[in-house]
C-alpha cells in the first residue's frame, strides 16, 4: 500500500489510527496489554501485503527465523557464531532476491533486512531488554517505516513505543503528525512526481537532448530524488507521530551542505548511522591510524553503493562519494595538524597582539565576508558534485550516464526541447496561464518549467525543513485551510499515482 493512494488516506490510515487508540483504552481498562501491539502488527502486515500478497510470506519467514536467532543468541554462549550465522543468512536472502536478476523482489527487503541485522547486533551486545515476539514483530513491521525507513534502531523504537502508550492519545501529536504528513505528501505528489516526468522523458530520449536539456534533466533528478525520499520520510514520521511514536530524522536539508562530510550528516541519516555503527566501527573506525580510517571509509561507501543496487552505476556512485569524502577528510586532518603545530604560538600571543590581528571593524567585516563567500562557494561546488554523482545513480547503465554528460558537453544551446518542457505543464497551472492570456506567447510553454524548477530548488536549500515547519505552524483557521487545500490538491493528483523511488532499493 502506498501513502499517496486513496485507500491509504481515506480508509487504512483513519481506521488503523482509531483502532489503535481504542485498543490502548481497552488495554488500560481490561488489562490486556497485548491488544495495541497485536492490532498494529496485524495492520502493518495488511499494509505490507496489500500491493502484492506474495511478498508477505517472505517477510513472515524472515521475521520468524531472525527471532529464533535472537533468542538463541540470548540463551547460548556461542553468541558470535550465532550472530554471524544470522547476519549471513539475512545477507544471503537479500542477495538472492536483489542481485540474481530475480523479477520477484519483495518491497522494502533492504530496509527490513537492515532492521533485523540491527536487532541481532543489539541482542548480541546485550543492549536490549528481553524482547517478546510481539514487540519484535512490531519493531520490524511497523507500517510507516517498513518499506523505506527511516531505519530505526530497536533501542530507540521500542522505548518510544512503550512511552507512547503511557502518555496516551494527544491532540497536539495528532495535529503535528497530520501537518507533517500533508507537507511530505505535497513534496512527493506536487514536486517529485512532476520532476520525475521530465527525468523519465530525458533518459528515454538522450540523443535528442541539447546542453540545456541535459542540465535540466540532471537537476530535475537531483530535486526529484530529494523530494521523493524525504517526502516519504516526512510522511512516515508524521504518521508515527499520530500514534505518539517518534521516528528518527532522516533528512536535514542536505543540499545546504558545505562539503561532502556535511552532506552525509544530513542525507539518509539513519543509513549513515547504521553503516557507522555496524560496519565502519567493527572494521576499526578511526582507531587504527589515518590510512586505515580512509580505507574503512571507502569500504563503507562501496558497500552503500552495492546496497542500493547490483549495477556498476551504483558502485561508481558509491566510489565517487567515498573518494571525495576521503580527500575532504584528509584536507581537514592536514588543517588540524597545522593548527596543532602552530597552537603554542597562537596561545602565547598577548591581548595586544590579538587586537592588532584585525585592526579595524572594517577589517573584521572583510574577513567575515570572505568566510561567508568561501562557505557559499563550497556549498555550490558540493551541490554540483552531488548532481553529477546522481547521474550514475539514476542512469540505467554507465553508457547512458556518459551519454547524458556528452549531451551536456555538446555545447548546443538551442531552445529547450518542447516535449521536455511539456512535462512541467500541469493542467491546473496551464489553465491559469490561459486565463491570463499568456498561452499565445511563444515562450509560454516554458513558464511552468522555470517556475517549478525554481520553487523546487529554493525549497530544497531553504533553512527550514518540513519537520521543523510542522512543529512551528500554529493551529488556526488559516493554517488549517492551507493544509486542507494542499491535501485536496494532492488527492486530486492521485489519478497519476506513482510509486516511491526507494521502493526499488
N, C-alpha and C positions, 0 to 999 in steps of 0.2 A: 504494500500500500504506500502511496506517495503522499507527502504532506500537501502538495499542491494538487489536490483532487477533491471532487465533490463529496465522495464517500467519506473521506477523512474529515473534512471541515464540518460537514453537516450531520454526520452520523457517528463515525467511530470516536472522534475526539470528545464531543459532548457526552456521549454515553459512557465512555471509559472514565472520564473525569467525574461525572456524577456517581457512577457505580463505585469508584474507588473511595470517595469520601463517605458514601453510605456504608461501605464495608468497614471503614475506620470507626464510624459511630457504632456499628453493630459489634465490632470487636471490643470497644470500650464497655458497652452495656452487658454483653453476654460472655465476655472473657475469651472470645475466640480470636486470639491474636494472629492466627494464620490467615484469616479471611482477606485482609488487604493485599498481602503478598501473593496469595493464590489468585486473586482477581487480576492483579497486574500482570502476573506471568501468563495467565490464560489470554488476556487481552493482547499481550505482546506477541504471543505465538500466532494468534489470529492475524495481527498486523503483518507479521513477517511472512506468513504463508498465503496471504491474500493474492498477491500478484501471480505466484506460481506455487501451488501446494507441494510440488515435488521437491522444493527446496527444504521444506520443513523436516523431513526425516534426517537429512544431513546435519542440520542444526541439533536435533534431539540426540542423535547418536554421539555427536561430538560433545554435547553437554554431559551426557552420562559417562562417557569414557574419561573425560577430564575430571569429573567429580570423583570418580573411582581413584584416579592417580592422586588427587589432592588428599583423599582420606588415607591412602596408603603412605603418602609422604608424612602425614601427621603421626601415623602409628609406628612406622618401622625405622630402623637405624640406617638402612641403606638409602638415605634420602637423596644423595647425589645421583645415584643410578636411576632411581625412580623419576627424579626431576628431569634428567637428561632424556629418559625414555619418553616421558610425557611430551616434552617440547619437540623432540624429533618426530614423534608421531603427528603432532599438530602441524609441523612444517611439511611433513611428507604429504599429508592430506591437502594442505594448501597448495603444494607444488603440483600434485596430480590434477587438481581441478583447474588451477590457474596457468600452469606453464607447459601443459602437454598438448595444447591445441584443442582441448575439450570444449564443445559447444554448451556444455552444461556446467555453468559456474554459479554456484549459489550466491545470491546477493549478500554483500557485506562480509564475505568469508574472511577477507583480510582483517577487517576490524574485529570481528568476534574471535578470530584466532589469536590476535594480539591480546585481547582482553583475557582469554583463557591462559595464555602464557604468563601474563602479569599475575593472575591468580595463583598459578602454580609456584611462581617465583616468590610471591609474598608468603604463601603457605610454607615453603621451604625455609624462608628466613625467619619464620615464626612471628611475623608482624601482624598476623590476623588472629582475632579471637576465633574459637571453634565455630565454623560456619555450617549451618544446616543446608540441606539440599534445596529448600525453598528459597532461602536468601541467595544462595549461589546462582540458582536459576534466574532470579530477578536481576542480579548483577549482570549476568550475561545477556539476557533477552530484553531488558527494559527498552520499550519500543522507540523512544525518541533517539536513542544513540546506537541501536544495534547495527544499522546499515552503513552509517557514515561517521560514526563518532559523535562528539569527541570521545577519545579513548580515556575513560575514567578508570582510575586505579581503585581496586577493591577497598583499600584502606581509606579512601575518600568517599566513595559512593555509599557503602553500607552504613557508616555512621550518619551520613547526610539523610539517608532514607529513614533510619530509626528516629532521628531528630525531627523529621517532618511529621511523623506520626504522633510524636509527643506534643508538638506545637498545634497540630490540627489545622483545620481549614483557615485560610487567611484571604480576605478580600484584597488586601494590598498585594499579596503574591499573585492572585488571580489577575488583577489589573496589569501589574508589571509583566507577568508572563504573556498575557494576550497581546500587550503592546509590542513586546519583543518578537512574538510570533508573527504579527502583522508586518512589522518592519522587515523581518527576514524573508517573509513571503513576497514582499514588494521587491526586494533585491533580486530574488530568483525570477519571478514571473515578469516583472516590468522591465528589468535591465538585463539579467543574464540570458534569458530566452531570446530577447531581441538581438543582442550582440551575437548570440550563437547562430542565428540565421545567416548573418553576414560571414561569420567564420566558416560555416559549412559550405557556403557558396564559394568562398575564396579557395578553400582546399580542394574543391571539386573542379575548379577552373583555373588552375595555377598558370597555365600557358597564356591565358587571356589577361593576366594582371599586368598593370604598369607599376612604376615605382610607388606612387601614392596609394594605389590599390593594395599592394603588398604590405606597406606600412600600416594601413588601416586594418587589414586582416590580423597582423601581428598584435597591434594594440587592442583590437577587439577581443582577441582570445585572452590576453592578459587580464582584461577587465571582466570578461565573461567568467573565467575560472574563479576569480576572487568573489564576485557577487553570487555565483552559484554555490560554491562550497561554504563561504562564510554565511550566506543566506540560510543554508541548511542548518549550520551550527547554531545560528541565532534562533531559528525555529525550534531546534532540539532543546536549547536552553530555556526558551520561552515556555514550551510545553511542560518541561520538567518543573519549571517554577510554578506553574498552575497546580502541580501536585506537591508544592512546597519542597521540592528536591533541587539541590544545587548541582549543576554540571559544570565542569571546569571550562574556563575561557579557552577558545581555540585560535582566535584571531585578534590581533591588537594593532590595527592599521599598518599592515606590513609594508605597504608601498610608501610609507614615510620613513623607512629605514635608512640610516646614514651609511651603512655598509652591509656586507653580506652576513656578518655575525649578528648584527642587529636585526636583519631580516629574519633569520631563523629563530630569533627570540620572539618574533611576532607572528610568523606564519605556521599554521598547523602545530601549535604549541604543544599539544598533547602527544603528537607523534615524536617531536623532538625530545620531549621528556621521556617517552618510552625508550627510544634508542639510547639516550644518555644513560638511563638507569639500568637497562638490561643488556646493552651491548657495549657502549663506549667505556663505562666504568669497569665491567668484567674484563675487557681487553687490557685494562691497565690505566685507562683515562689519561690524566696528565701526571701520573705518579712515577713514570719511568723515563723521564727525560723528554726534551722537546721533540727530538726526532721521532720517538715512539708516539708522542702525542699527535704529531702531524699524520703519521701512518694510521693511527686509530681513527682519526677524523675522516680520512679518505675512505677507510673501510665502511664507516657508518653511512657516508653519503652514497657509496656504491650500492650498499645493501638497501638503502632507501629507494634508489632508482629501480633496483630489481623488484622490490616490494610493490612498486606501482605497476609494473608490467614486464612481460617477458621480452619485449622488443629491444633491439640495440639502442633505439632512440632514448629509452629511459635510462640506460647505462650512461650514455653521453650526457644527458641532463644531470644525473647524479654526479658524474665526474666533473662537469663544469662547475657546479656549485661547490663540490669538495675541494677542487683545486684553488678556486678563488678564496674559499674560507681559510685554507691553509696559508696562502700568500698573505691574506689580511692579518691573520693571527701572527705570522712571522714578523710582519711590519710592526704590529703592536708590541711584540716581545722585544724587538730591537729598540723601540722607543723607551720601553720600561728599563732596559739595560742602560741606555744612555742617560736616562733621568736618574737612575740609581748611582751611576758613576759620577754624575755632577751634583748629586744630592748634598754632599757635605759642604761644597762651596756655596750652594744656594742657601742652605740653612744658616751659614755663618755670616751672611750679609747683615749689615746693620739696618736699623729702621730708616736711616737717612739714605742709604744706598737703594733701598726698596722704593723710596719715594722718587728717586731720580730715574728709576726704570721707565716710568711714564710721567713725563714732566708736566703735562697739561691735561686738562679734561678732554681737549680735542684729540690728544694722542690716545687716550683711553677709548674714546668713541671710535677712532680709526681701527684700533686693534679689534674692538668688538664687531665692527662692520666686516673686517676681513675674516673673522671667525665665523660669522653668520653666512658669509658668501662661500666660505670653504665647505661648510656643512650642506648648504644648498647644492653646490656642485657635486659633492659626494653622494647626496640623495638622488640627484638626477642620474648620475652615472650608474648607481646601484639599480635604479629602476630600469634603465636601458639594458643592463646586463640581464636582469630578470626577464625582460621581454624577449630577448634573444634566446635565452635558455628555454623559455616556454614553447618556442617554435618546435624544438625537438620533442618536448613533452606531448605536444598536440599532433604533430605530423604522423601520418600512418607509416612512414618509412623515412630513413635517412635521405633518400633521393628526393622525397617530397619536401623535406626541410630545406635541403640545399637548393631546390628549385625555387622556393619562396625567397630565399636570400638572393638568388640570381635575379629574380624579378625586381627586388629592391635595388640591386646594383646595376640594373639596366639603364638607370637614369633617364627613363622615358616619362616625362612629366606632362602627359596629356590629361584630359578631364577624367575624373574618377568614373570607373565602369558604371554604366547606367543601372545594370541589374544588381550590382553590389550595393549601391546606394539605395535601391528599391527595397532591400531587406529591412531598412530602418523606418520605412514609411508606414507606420501603424495606422490602421483605419481611423481610430479616434482622433489622432493628431492631424492626419491628412484632411479630415473633414473641417477642422479649424482653419487650415490653410485655405481651403476652398471658400469658407465663409468670409475670410479676409481678402479674397480675390487675389491671392498670391500665386495660385496654381498656374497662371498663364506666364509667369516669369520664367525665363529659360533656366534659372538656377534653383527653382522651387523644389525640384526633385531631390536636392541635396540639403535642404534646410534641416530636416529632421536628423539626417546622418550627423551633421555638425553639432546640433543641439544635444542629441543623445550621447555622443562620444564625449562632449564637453562636460555634461552633467555627471556622467559615469566617472570620468577622470577626477573631477572635483570631489565627488563623494568618496572616492577611493583614497584620497590623500588628505581629507579634512581631519581636523584634530579629534573630533568626537565620533566614536564608534556607535553602532546601533545599540549595543549593550548599555553604554553609558547614557545614550539618549533615552532609552526605555526607563532608566532609573530617574532621569531628570524631569521628564514630562509630568506636569501636574494634572491630575484628573480634573476635568471640567467639560463644559458643553462643547467648546471649540475643539479641544484636543480629541474628544470622543468622536466628534463629527468628522474630523480629518482622518482618524483611524478607520472609521466606518466606510468612508469614501475609498480609502486605499484598499480595504478588504473587498469591497464590492468590485472595484476595478480589477483586482487580481482574480476574483472568482469569475468575472466575465471573460478573463483570458484563459480559463482552464480548458476551453474548447481546443486550443492548440497545445495541450499539456505535453511537457517533455520530462524525461527522467533527469536525475541529477548526475553530473559528470562523474563524481566519485563512486557512484554505484558500480562503475566498471572496475573499480580497484578493490 
